[in-house]
Structure formats: structure tokens, C-alpha cells
Amino acid sequence: MYFPIYRPRRMRKDAFSRYLIQENYLNTKQIIYPIFIVDGVNQQQDIEAMPNVKRYSLDRVLKVCENAINSGVYTIALFPVIEPHLKDENGSLALDPDGLIPRAIKHIKNRFPQLGIITDIALDPYTSHGQDGLIDESGYVINDETVGVLQKQALLYAQSGCDIVAPSDMMDGRVMSIRSILEDNKLIHTKILAYSAKYASAFYGPFRDAVGSKTNLGKSNKQTYQMHPANIQEAIREVQLDISEGADMVMVKPGLPYLDVIKSIKDRFSFPTFAYHVSGEYAMLHAAAKNGWLDYNQALIEIMFAFKRAGCDGLLTYAALDIAKLIKENNI
Ligand code: PBG
């Protein structure tokens, strides 16, 4: 094809012809809204680095769910915020049948049975040291013992009515263990969204503030279980393992800095592939927009198309309801 026979600008001239050749679309049905929940009554707490994201008490969260459904967002992900004095070394509260998450699931399902609920399977919101699992004397997160607890946590949340359990801990063998305990308990419809390629990332900063694990974690890091940002082949091995262990969906996290990982995984496995547009990515966008350095709405939509091009199916983002509004208004 040579100029002037082929003039690519011909199709870009008018809106209708631009629509005709648009390759990707955004759909609220594949957007997942993460929600922070906190104990208490009538709570709606701001999170400094995450504008418009709040921690809600259970009496307030139903309204948020209703807004999501009315916006065409049909899946939410719940994250608990636990008071510091209730955290301990072993994250015991993660297994409390009357804990915040089991109560939240029942409360929301009771009102909105059709709303898909995802819960994180990991101990960091509950541990006094802020790590995702149990630690030994040296502070090392011990794999197999942790997996035993995660299995129980997943079973409890599934029994409470959670649709999708999402192990975010990066322990070895946890997907297989969770799948087997679900099978043993006849919970054959509970889905597993595996945080398969989760990197040891600076972009989780605002989230750790939001759930209060930042101070607990202190100067420690998660490099003995989360992946090094330099690696992609390791991500492929992790995904391969999780698929073989029984995951229904795999996820890459963070999102935008790892688009190559998403693309490689999607091309290689043809498996439902998700990304988490994490708290730090959301915070960066808001910070720049607040300074007038870029347009929040335009930049947000551009980022969403990047995920789509890379081959993402679903996407978790704190901007879910903003995107829904833009899709509705702008004929995107
Ligand atoms: C906990 C968990 C984290 C996030 C989701 N689940 C933080 C971490 O691993 O330290 C981060 C989400 C975000 O930054 O938006 N296992």
C-alpha cells in the first residue's frame, strides 16, 4: 500500500468513519470496583492519596453498591480495614466467622444477590506486621503454614456467599490448596481469580495507607514473595502454575507499568486475563490532574484503552464509576 492510494487519514476524517474502524471498546460489564469497608456505623472516611475513594461502614456500603449497579458495574472487590488493636501476629481475625468480610458479604448479598463479590485472600489487613502471611522468628513469611490459613480464609468467605476468591499473597501452591478445599466442601461454583503475577511494587503505597498496613509493614518489604519488576518469564511460569492448579482467571498487578506482561500472558494462554489498575496509578493520575497538568477524564480513558489493547478481559480500578459515567456520556 502506497501513498496516495492509501491515505490513512481518509478514515479518520469524520466521526462515523472513525467509529467504523475503532478496534477496542470499553464496557462497564468488565470493570470491577474495589471498595474499602470498615467497622462502625455511619462511617465514610476519606483516604488522602485516593481522591473520591472512601472507607465505608456496612450501613453505608449498600448505597455504593447500588450506584455501581446503576452504572452498569456488576462486580465489586471488598477490602477490609481493621482497627490496629485488633491485629495480631497471625492475623487471627481473618478466620473469624463474624469478621468484617463475612458480615459484609452477607449484608450485600442479602440486598443485591446479583452483584458479583470478590474478596482478597491474604492476611495483610489482619497482621500486626503487615505481611501477607505467617512469619518465623527471622520475619520470613513461611509458605506452607500460610497456605493452610489462606485455605481456611477462602473457605470461610466462600461459605459466607462470596462468588470469587482472589488469593493476592503470592505463596506457592495456594491456588491448588484453595481449589481442593472448595471442592471438598462442594463449593464447585466459587471462582478463583489468582493474583498470579504480582510484583513487589511501590505503586501499592496508597492502598497500604487505606487499609492501615503501611505503618505495620514499616521498613520491611514483600520481595521474598512478590516478583521483581525486571522479570517477565517468571510471570509466565507463575500464570502457568496457577492455571494448572485450578484458577478461573489470572491477574497481573500493577497494571500500566506491566502491559507487556498482560499481552504476553493473553497471547500465550488464551485465558481470562485481568489487570489491577492499582492505588498508586490512580493517585498519580489524580495528582497530575489536580495540578492542571493533564485532563483526568481523557487520560483515564486512554489508560483504559491501553489495557484493552494489551488483551485484558476484566480490570479492577478505583475509577470504575468515573469510567462508567464517561462511557455513558461520551459515546466512547
Ligand atoms: C494485599 C493487597 C495489596 C493490594 C491488593 N491486595 C497490597 C500489597 O500487596 O501490599 C494493592 C492494591 C492497590 O494498590 O490498589 N495482599
Boltz pocket constraint, residues with backbone or C-beta under 6 A from the ligand:
constraints:
  - pocket:
      binder: B
      contacts: [[A, 120], [A, 121], [A, 122], [A, 124], [A, 132], [A, 168], [A, 169], [A, 203], [A, 204], [A, 205], [A, 206], [A, 207], [A, 208], [A, 222], [A, 277], [A, 278], [A, 279], [A, 280]]
      max_distance: 6.0
